[in-house]
Amino acid sequence: MRKLILGLLLVLLASLSGCGYNHLQSTDEQIKASWSEVVNQYQRRADLIPNLVNTVKGYAAHEKDVLTQVTQARAAATSMQVTPEVLNDPAAFAKFQAAQGALSGALSRLLAVSENYPNLKADANFRDLQAQLEGTENRIAVARNRYIKSVQEFNVTVRSFPSNLTAMAFGYKQKPNFTVENEKEIATPPKVDFGSVPAKPPGETPGAAK
């Protein structure tokens, strides 16, 4: 009797492995790990922003619109719940993408505006923050790319035969991914109209600290 039960268990394990069950498990765990790294790098970026905003404000306090946009975009991005459940909710994932994309755009506009203030660009603290931000953006790109590949592998398994039968049996569904439109939006440099910068009072040195 014991040999029969053991034999049935071995057959069951072999069938689960052959039908993609184990691969679904491993790729699902890889997605969770990749997602954690994406969130970690986005949080790293968010942590740099307050110091960056304060530094820019010291030289360009009248750039209120740009400073406010960055602050509001950061608040929107950090207020979102980034639990693993987001990975299975296309609407929530799209909202997360939009919030992070808006923050990327706001940061790009802030850095573009800084080009109009030589004293700000020469500030050691600003240069250090800018370097840290650029490094973080690179880390975000790497982490996001790993996540994209992990989700692609998982989704292919969910859609392929016979693993699709296993996926249906155990309730596994395709997961949302970063969209091409979002990637293009992030990669597009913002347009900045320096003509909208308020005129400085006579005798004031451009880029002087307030």
Contacts in CASP RR format, 6 or more apart in sequence:
PFRMAT RR
TARGET T0000
AUTHOR 0000-0000-0000
METHOD contacts of the structure
MODEL  1
MRKLILGLLLVLLASLSGCGYNHLQSTDEQIKASWSEVVNQYQRRADLIP
NLVNTVKGYAAHEKDVLTQVTQARAAATSMQVTPEVLNDPAAFAKFQAAQ
GALSGALSRLLAVSENYPNLKADANFRDLQAQLEGTENRIAVARNRYIKS
VQEFNVTVRSFPSNLTAMAFGYKQKPNFTVENEKEIATPPKVDFGSVPAK
PPGETPGAAK
16 22 0 8 1.000
16 166 0 8 1.000
19 162 0 8 1.000
19 163 0 8 1.000
19 165 0 8 1.000
19 166 0 8 1.000
20 157 0 8 1.000
20 162 0 8 1.000
20 163 0 8 1.000
20 166 0 8 1.000
21 163 0 8 1.000
21 166 0 8 1.000
21 170 0 8 1.000
23 157 0 8 1.000
23 163 0 8 1.000
24 154 0 8 1.000
24 157 0 8 1.000
24 158 0 8 1.000
24 163 0 8 1.000
24 166 0 8 1.000
24 167 0 8 1.000
24 170 0 8 1.000
24 172 0 8 1.000
27 150 0 8 1.000
27 153 0 8 1.000
27 154 0 8 1.000
27 157 0 8 1.000
28 154 0 8 1.000
28 172 0 8 1.000
30 150 0 8 1.000
30 153 0 8 1.000
30 154 0 8 1.000
31 87 0 8 1.000
31 147 0 8 1.000
31 150 0 8 1.000
31 151 0 8 1.000
31 154 0 8 1.000
31 175 0 8 1.000
32 84 0 8 1.000
32 87 0 8 1.000
34 143 0 8 1.000
34 146 0 8 1.000
34 147 0 8 1.000
34 150 0 8 1.000
35 84 0 8 1.000
35 87 0 8 1.000
35 147 0 8 1.000
37 143 0 8 1.000
37 146 0 8 1.000
37 147 0 8 1.000
38 140 0 8 1.000
38 143 0 8 1.000
38 144 0 8 1.000
38 147 0 8 1.000
39 82 0 8 1.000
40 143 0 8 1.000
41 136 0 8 1.000
41 139 0 8 1.000
41 140 0 8 1.000
41 143 0 8 1.000
42 77 0 8 1.000
42 100 0 8 1.000
42 140 0 8 1.000
43 78 0 8 1.000
44 136 0 8 1.000
44 139 0 8 1.000
45 103 0 8 1.000
45 107 0 8 1.000
45 133 0 8 1.000
45 136 0 8 1.000
45 137 0 8 1.000
45 140 0 8 1.000
46 74 0 8 1.000
46 77 0 8 1.000
46 78 0 8 1.000
46 103 0 8 1.000
48 129 0 8 1.000
48 132 0 8 1.000
48 133 0 8 1.000
48 136 0 8 1.000
49 70 0 8 1.000
49 71 0 8 1.000
49 74 0 8 1.000
49 107 0 8 1.000
50 74 0 8 1.000
51 125 0 8 1.000
51 129 0 8 1.000
52 70 0 8 1.000
52 110 0 8 1.000
52 126 0 8 1.000
52 129 0 8 1.000
52 130 0 8 1.000
52 133 0 8 1.000
53 67 0 8 1.000
53 70 0 8 1.000
53 71 0 8 1.000
53 110 0 8 1.000
55 120 0 8 1.000
55 123 0 8 1.000
55 125 0 8 1.000
55 126 0 8 1.000
55 129 0 8 1.000
56 63 0 8 1.000
56 67 0 8 1.000
56 110 0 8 1.000
56 113 0 8 1.000
56 114 0 8 1.000
56 120 0 8 1.000
56 126 0 8 1.000
57 67 0 8 1.000
58 120 0 8 1.000
58 209 0 8 1.000
58 210 0 8 1.000
59 117 0 8 1.000
59 119 0 8 1.000
59 120 0 8 1.000
59 123 0 8 1.000
59 207 0 8 1.000
59 208 0 8 1.000
59 209 0 8 1.000
59 210 0 8 1.000
60 113 0 8 1.000
60 114 0 8 1.000
60 116 0 8 1.000
60 117 0 8 1.000
60 120 0 8 1.000
60 207 0 8 1.000
61 210 0 8 1.000
62 197 0 8 1.000
62 198 0 8 1.000
63 113 0 8 1.000
63 197 0 8 1.000
66 106 0 8 1.000
66 109 0 8 1.000
66 110 0 8 1.000
66 113 0 8 1.000
67 110 0 8 1.000
69 106 0 8 1.000
69 109 0 8 1.000
69 110 0 8 1.000
70 103 0 8 1.000
70 106 0 8 1.000
70 107 0 8 1.000
70 109 0 8 1.000
70 110 0 8 1.000
72 106 0 8 1.000
73 99 0 8 1.000
73 102 0 8 1.000
73 103 0 8 1.000
73 105 0 8 1.000
73 106 0 8 1.000
73 107 0 8 1.000
74 103 0 8 1.000
74 106 0 8 1.000
76 99 0 8 1.000
76 102 0 8 1.000
76 103 0 8 1.000
77 99 0 8 1.000
77 100 0 8 1.000
77 102 0 8 1.000
77 103 0 8 1.000
80 95 0 8 1.000
80 96 0 8 1.000
80 99 0 8 1.000
81 92 0 8 1.000
82 96 0 8 1.000
85 92 0 8 1.000
86 92 0 8 1.000
86 93 0 8 1.000
86 96 0 8 1.000
87 93 0 8 1.000
87 175 0 8 1.000
87 176 0 8 1.000
88 173 0 8 1.000
88 175 0 8 1.000
88 176 0 8 1.000
89 176 0 8 1.000
90 176 0 8 1.000
93 176 0 8 1.000
94 176 0 8 1.000
94 179 0 8 1.000
97 178 0 8 1.000
97 179 0 8 1.000
97 182 0 8 1.000
98 182 0 8 1.000
101 182 0 8 1.000
101 185 0 8 1.000
101 186 0 8 1.000
104 137 0 8 1.000
104 186 0 8 1.000
105 186 0 8 1.000
105 190 0 8 1.000
107 133 0 8 1.000
108 189 0 8 1.000
108 190 0 8 1.000
109 190 0 8 1.000
109 192 0 8 1.000
111 130 0 8 1.000
111 133 0 8 1.000
112 189 0 8 1.000
112 190 0 8 1.000
112 192 0 8 1.000
113 192 0 8 1.000
113 194 0 8 1.000
114 120 0 8 1.000
114 121 0 8 1.000
114 126 0 8 1.000
115 121 0 8 1.000
116 194 0 8 1.000
116 197 0 8 1.000
116 206 0 8 1.000
116 207 0 8 1.000
117 206 0 8 1.000
117 207 0 8 1.000
118 206 0 8 1.000
118 207 0 8 1.000
119 207 0 8 1.000
119 208 0 8 1.000
119 209 0 8 1.000
120 126 0 8 1.000
120 207 0 8 1.000
121 127 0 8 1.000
144 178 0 8 1.000
147 177 0 8 1.000
147 178 0 8 1.000
148 177 0 8 1.000
148 178 0 8 1.000
151 175 0 8 1.000
151 176 0 8 1.000
151 177 0 8 1.000
152 177 0 8 1.000
154 174 0 8 1.000
154 175 0 8 1.000
155 174 0 8 1.000
155 175 0 8 1.000
155 177 0 8 1.000
157 163 0 8 1.000
157 167 0 8 1.000
158 164 0 8 1.000
158 167 0 8 1.000
158 172 0 8 1.000
158 173 0 8 1.000
158 174 0 8 1.000
159 174 0 8 1.000
166 172 0 8 1.000
167 173 0 8 1.000
200 206 0 8 1.000
END
